[in-house]
C-alpha cells in the first residue's frame, strides 16, 4: 500500500468499536433494589428512586435545587447540571442541548418521598447554622453544609450499595436505561419517553432502545392474537 505523505493515515480503516450490551434491571430486580434502599440513608434512597422514576442523568440529579419542584403540579424542571473541578469547585451549568432542558412529571409516591426529604434537609440546615457553605444554591443532594456532591460520589456509593446487598452490578447510568425500558414495557409511547429523557429527537430513543421497543411491540401483537383467537372457541 502506498502512503500519501500529505495524508499518512489516508486509506487506513478505523477499527470497529464493539459496544458492550447494557442490560438494565428487570421488574423483579427493580423491586429488590427498592426494598434494599429502605435500609439506606434518606438522601441516597431518594436519589436512586428519583433516577429510576425520571431517568435523569447523574449531573442533572446533582444540579437539582428545591425550587425546581412544582409541589402543586408534581412536575420537576431540569434546567442545570453540576460537575466538580479538580480544585474541588462546583460548576453549575446549563444542559448541553436545548432538549435536555425539560419538565418531568413525578409519580405521587415520589412526590411524597421528596416532601419527607425536604423537611429532613430543612432540619439539617437549621442545625448547620452559620457553617452553611452552599452559597446561593439550595441543592437537593449535597453535604449537610450545603456543598455540592462530587459527581463521582453517587457512582462510588451505588457500587458499594449493590455489593453490600448482593444485587447485580450495573453502572449508575444504567438506572436511566432501566427507567426507559420500564416505561417501554408499560406501553408508554416512545415520544413521551424521548421527552422525559431529554433526547434531541425520537430517533435517538428509537436507536438506543430499539430492541426493547420491538419486544414491546411483539407483546402488543400477541395480546391481539389472544383476542382474535380465543383459547376455547365456541363450536
C-alpha positions in Angstrom: 0.0 0.0 0.0 1.4 3.4 -1.0 1.5 6.0 1.7 0.4 9.6 0.9 3.0 11.8 2.6 0.5 14.6 2.9 -2.2 12.3 4.4 -0.2 9.4 6.0 -3.4 7.9 7.6 -5.4 8.0 4.3 -6.8 4.6 3.4 -6.3 3.3 6.9 -9.6 1.8 8.2 -10.8 2.7 11.6 -11.1 -0.2 14.0 -14.7 -1.3 14.7 -15.6 -0.5 18.2 -17.9 -3.1 19.8 -20.1 -1.6 22.4 -20.9 -3.9 25.3 -24.6 -4.5 25.6 -26.2 -2.8 28.5 -28.7 -4.9 30.4 -30.9 -2.8 32.6 -32.7 -4.2 35.6 -36.0 -6.0 35.0 -39.1 -5.6 37.1 -38.0 -8.1 39.8 -34.6 -6.6 40.1 -36.1 -3.1 40.5 -38.3 -4.4 43.3 -35.2 -5.9 45.1 -33.3 -2.6 44.6 -36.1 -0.5 46.1 -36.5 -2.9 49.0 -32.8 -2.7 49.8 -32.9 1.1 49.6 -35.3 1.3 52.6 -32.3 0.5 54.9 -30.2 3.3 53.5 -29.8 7.0 54.3 -32.7 9.1 53.1 -30.6 11.2 50.6 -29.4 8.1 48.7 -32.8 6.4 48.9 -34.4 9.5 47.3 -31.7 10.0 44.7 -31.8 6.4 43.4 -35.6 6.3 43.4 -35.7 9.6 41.5 -33.1 8.3 39.0 -35.4 5.3 38.4 -38.6 7.3 38.1 -37.3 10.2 36.0 -34.3 8.8 34.0 -32.3 11.9 34.9 -28.5 11.8 34.2 -26.2 11.9 37.2 -25.1 15.5 36.7 -28.8 16.6 36.3 -29.6 14.9 39.6 -26.8 16.7 41.4 -27.9 20.0 39.8 -31.4 19.8 41.2 -32.5 22.5 43.6 -35.6 22.6 45.7 -37.2 25.4 43.7 -37.1 23.1 40.6 -40.1 21.2 42.1 -43.6 22.4 41.5 -45.4 20.9 44.5 -48.8 21.8 43.1 -48.5 20.1 39.8 -45.9 17.4 40.8 -43.6 18.5 37.9 -39.8 18.6 38.1 -37.9 21.2 36.0 -34.5 20.1 34.7 -32.5 23.2 33.9 -28.9 22.6 35.0 -26.3 20.1 35.9 -23.3 20.0 38.3 -19.7 18.9 37.9 -16.7 19.4 40.2 -13.4 20.7 39.0 -10.0 19.2 40.1 -9.8 22.1 42.5 -13.0 21.0 44.1 -15.1 23.8 42.8 -18.7 23.1 41.8 -19.6 24.2 38.3 -23.3 24.7 37.7 -24.0 24.8 34.0 -26.9 24.6 31.7 -27.6 21.2 29.9 -25.5 20.8 26.8 -28.6 20.6 24.5 -31.9 22.5 24.3 -33.9 19.3 24.6 -32.1 18.5 27.9 -34.0 21.4 29.5 -37.3 19.7 30.2 -40.1 19.1 32.6 -40.7 15.7 34.0 -43.9 14.6 35.8 -43.4 12.7 39.1 -45.5 9.9 40.4 -47.4 10.7 43.6 -45.4 8.3 45.8 -42.1 10.0 44.6 -43.6 13.4 45.4 -44.5 12.3 48.9 -41.0 10.9 49.5 -39.5 14.2 48.3 -41.7 16.2 50.7 -40.4 14.0 53.6 -36.8 14.5 52.4 -37.3 18.3 52.1 -38.3 18.5 55.7 -35.2 16.4 56.6 -33.0 18.9 54.7 -34.6 21.9 56.3 -33.9 20.5 59.8 -30.4 19.6 58.7 -29.7 23.2 57.5 -31.1 24.6 60.8 -28.6 22.6 62.7 -25.7 23.7 60.5 -26.5 27.4 61.0 -23.5 29.7 60.3 -21.5 26.8 58.9 -23.5 26.7 55.7 -21.3 26.6 52.6 -23.9 26.2 49.9 -23.7 29.9 48.9 -26.9 30.8 47.0 -27.6 27.3 45.9 -30.0 25.0 47.6 -29.2 21.6 46.2 -31.4 18.6 46.9 -28.4 16.3 47.0 -25.4 17.8 48.9 -23.3 17.6 52.0 -25.0 18.7 55.3 -23.2 22.1 55.0 -24.7 22.7 51.5 -21.6 21.9 49.5 -22.4 20.1 46.2 -21.6 16.4 46.0 -18.6 15.4 43.8 -20.0 13.9 40.6 -18.2 10.6 41.3 -19.8 10.3 44.8 -23.2 8.7 43.6 -21.4 6.2 41.4 -19.0 5.1 44.2 -21.8 4.8 46.7 -24.1 2.9 44.3 -21.3 0.4 43.5 -20.7 -0.3 47.2 -24.5 -0.5 47.8 -25.0 -3.1 45.2 -22.2 -5.2 46.5 -23.5 -4.9 50.1 -26.9 -6.2 49.2 -25.7 -8.8 46.7 -27.5 -7.1 43.8 -26.4 -7.5 40.2 -23.8 -4.8 39.3 -24.9 -2.1 36.9 -23.5 1.3 36.3 -25.3 4.3 37.9 -26.1 5.5 34.4 -27.9 2.2 33.8 -30.6 3.4 36.1 -31.5 5.8 33.3 -31.8 2.9 30.9 -33.8 0.9 33.4 -36.3 3.8 33.7 -36.7 4.0 29.9 -37.2 0.2 29.4 -39.7 0.1 32.3 -41.8 2.7 30.5 -41.5 0.9 27.2 -42.7 -2.3 28.9 -45.7 -0.5 30.3 -46.6 0.7 26.8 -45.7 4.3 27.1 -45.2 6.0 23.7 -41.6 6.5 22.5 -42.2 10.2 22.0 -43.1 10.7 25.7 -40.1 8.6 26.8 -37.9 10.7 24.5 -39.1 13.9 26.1 -38.6 12.6 29.6 -35.1 11.6 28.9 -34.2 14.8 27.2 -33.2 13.2 23.8 -32.7 15.6 20.9 -35.3 13.7 18.9 -37.3 10.5 18.9 -34.9 8.8 16.6 -32.2 8.8 19.4 -34.7 7.0 21.6 -35.5 4.5 18.8 -31.9 3.8 18.2 -31.0 3.4 21.8 -34.0 1.3 22.9 -34.9 -0.2 19.5 -34.8 -3.8 20.8 -36.9 -3.1 23.8 -39.4 -1.2 21.7 -39.6 -4.1 19.2 -40.1 -6.6 22.0 -42.9 -4.5 23.5 -44.5 -4.2 20.0 -44.4 -8.0 19.7 -46.1 -8.3 23.1 -48.8 -5.9 22.0 -49.3 -8.1 18.8 -49.6 -11.2 21.0 -52.3 -9.5 23.1 -54.4 -9.0 19.9 -53.7 -12.6 18.9 -55.3 -13.8 22.2 -58.4 -11.6 21.4 -58.7 -12.7 17.8 -58.1 -16.4 18.6 -59.7 -17.4 21.9 -58.2 -20.5 23.5 -61.6 -22.2 23.7 -63.6 -21.1 20.7 -67.2 -22.0 20.7 -68.1 -24.8 18.3 
